[in-house]
């Protein structure tokens, strides 16, 4: 038995135990999936506060609805469907209330909110660091111009590494529809990043 099969069997055992009310098993499920859920929400929403709200709501919904999980789909597909639906709701709310700009006024002048997140790597070459910042800004702008569904598909494929079939399941659509949506998103990203590519 390979490691993946053993992990899947262990996860299934945790799910069944949690369905019977075992709090420890539920906590193990949360710990096994919390980073992936938070990373997905952060990448889709680009807001730490909103991502943590979605993270909490996701596991609250999992807790409330785990009894209904019937193993007819992969647990991660079910979990990511919850996350993506909550993120889509959040993105729709932003459009309705015209979410504030990514640029905020500070005492030192205008500042991009995304620059407040630590970069986590050494800034050895200033030229390269500048190019990296410019590329990052262009990517953020291009992602912001995608429709919420295109952004979801692009994120799930390129940042989460899901296959198109799984993306279709997460978004409750067909693999072909996910493929078409990914193609449109990729074309838009290429057009927006043309001179960097």
Secondary structure, 3 states (H helix, E strand, C coil): CCHHHHHHHHHHHHHHHHHCCCHHHHHHHHHHHHHHHHHHHHHHHCCHHHHHHHHHHHHHHHHHHHHHCCCCCCHHHHHHHHHHHHHHHHHHHHHHHCCCCCEEEECCEEEEHHHHCCCCCCCCCHHHHHHHHHHHHHHHHHHHHCCHHHHHHHHHHHCCCCCHHHHHHHCCCCHHHHHHHHHHHHHHHHHHCHHHC
